[in-house]
């Protein structure tokens, strides 16, 4: 968030051509679809269609799974976007969301410290503000910064994360983006379960949840309480910004990096005939030190964050859904020594409020589903339609002790619609989608000096349209798929980019919105107990926004021109019964600055590794389950100039662990398991951001229990 930013540092090849969703792309793309259709129609055989589900899925209406039920792998074939579903579960207790998502193909997460400190994602080279983060389909992104700090997401609530690349599913409204992450809290459980975890640097975690289901299954309740604390006083190697010279390295210990976190969450669901209602609410509080960078330590500053949120969902059959979510977040920066913001010591506070409402409708024409009716005789087997409207209001109020900045507010109204045409016995699905968004605000820019008057009568409005097109071809039933996507979207500048703040960022009212275009082509396969996906992707951002140092101690957001990223993603996995499981992925990407400034043209975009890979091996042998995982990230530049002295070297992180299930009958009462794990086994000195060291080797012990009737 802006109030914690403090002092600011500044952040050869020929640029290739641009691309848009114009006739030059649509014509050959449609011709390819025609060839696919002709091939499929000539060779397709009828494939049995699974019965439609009784209740709504938590995925949007325009996300189409080829196979009903639980998929045997995390790769989800979909015409709505290349998607990977990551099951979180109790095995990831103690890991924050950033650590977990960093293991997904195409995702790279930058962290500013150990547990409890800011972490922001990049997806296929796209910046955090271009990635939409949702919880159960409702948006979380801040209008202040545009991004979502993953360290503030209460991961204890979650059961899964769905990562969409290149396309934001239309059913979630808004103006789209370069991709999306949907965090899923939906679960059904009964009985009592819990986790206790202890580790290095005073790390302690506790969680307990209780669930109840009525005998007929129509009503369920879940209550959850969770907490974590850590001293984060880990040792680190200070490279003095000379990674290639070890002679001047020193060993230090991180100070004022402690944090305490606790919260609760509850969910209730009831279904009566065609209606289903779900209500959830929660509260989290996090207190911690604000240590700052190694060059500018702030050893007396601390931060408090409080967030209350709720969500109501009403479903009418399989057709109508109404959702409304509300959140209120308070943040306080206690800076008695003026270490964070020169001249603005004391208490810096902010209140952010968010209210979102969405009404959507979906139905089916043909397919024997009893929807809108029959289709005329022809190649079209079934037509699914979805449409809806959404309104989101966001407010932000910031104060420096008793001195208040202008109240900031933004209203975004959007409409969306999509069609999914099932052809060739549902072996081919084509999905055009469209959304429109109107963004309005009436707040003035921050005066350059506190005593100057504010702008009067400020009012701003803009309209944006985000089209997309997707296709999914089932070449072989339930075993081989081909999917392709094209999408365009717009990212409106954030409040901090437009208006700045007193901690060293100047506003820029003249910023143009970022224009994002993305395309990908992926082949997916399943063979026995194995699966895989290989995707080629390309993305372009016009009017890319970056912060540039404009004077000593201050920076300003500017449009630098165009950036381009293209690359390959590979995901695979294999299971040998219940005894052995292997999962791996690899991403190669070329992210290039093609902006207007000659000095940076053709250079790599900062903070992005060209190659990243991850592999996990897990085995079950009786009551023992050992596992090991390796994560590799290639070198990355830390500035736009691609300075070699500021280049982070490649790194490999090794984690290993062991889970032991206590056999039935050994202990009365609940089922119990014990686990031990070692993270960063080789004790690598890791920095995502220079001057913000990350922890070295750490260990953790966990005790888990669950009622046997669960």
Buried (B, 14 or more C-beta within 10 A) or exposed (E): BBBBBBBBBEEEEEBEEEBBBEEEBBEEBBEEBEEBBEBBBEEBEEBEBEEEEEEBEBBBBBBBBBBEEEBBBBBBBBBBBBBBBBEBEBBBBBBBBBBBBBBBBBBBBBBBBBBBBBBBBBBBBBBBBBBBBBBBBBBBBBBBBBBBBBBBBBBBBBBBBBBBBBBBBBBBBBBBBBBBBBBBBBBEBBBBBBBBBBBBBEBBBBBBBBBEBEEEEEBBBBBBBBBBBBBBBBBBBBBBBEBEEEEEEEEEEBBBBBBBBBBBBBBBBBBEEEEBBBBBBBBBBBBBBBBBBBEEBBEBBBBBBBBBBBBBBBBBBBBBBBBBBBBBBBBBBBBEEBBBBEEBBBBBBBBBBBBBBBBBBBBBBBBEBEBEEEBEEEBBBBBBBBBBBBBBBBBBBBBBEEEEBBEBBBBBBBBBBBBBBBBBBBBBBBBBBBBBBBBBBBBBBBBEEEEEEEEEEEEEEEEBEBBBBBBBBBBEBEEBBBBBBBBBBBBBBBBBBBBBBBBBBBBBBEBEBBBBBBBBBBBBBBEEBBBBBBBBBBBBBBBBBBBBBBEEEBBBBBBBBBBBBBBBBBBBBBBEEEEBBBBBBBBBBBBBBBBEEEEBBBBBBBBBBBBBBBBBBBBBEEEEBBBBBBBBBBBBBBBBEBEEEBBBBEBEBBBBBBBBBBEEEEEEEBBBBEBBBBBBBEBBBBBBBBBBBBBBBBBBEBEBBBBEEE
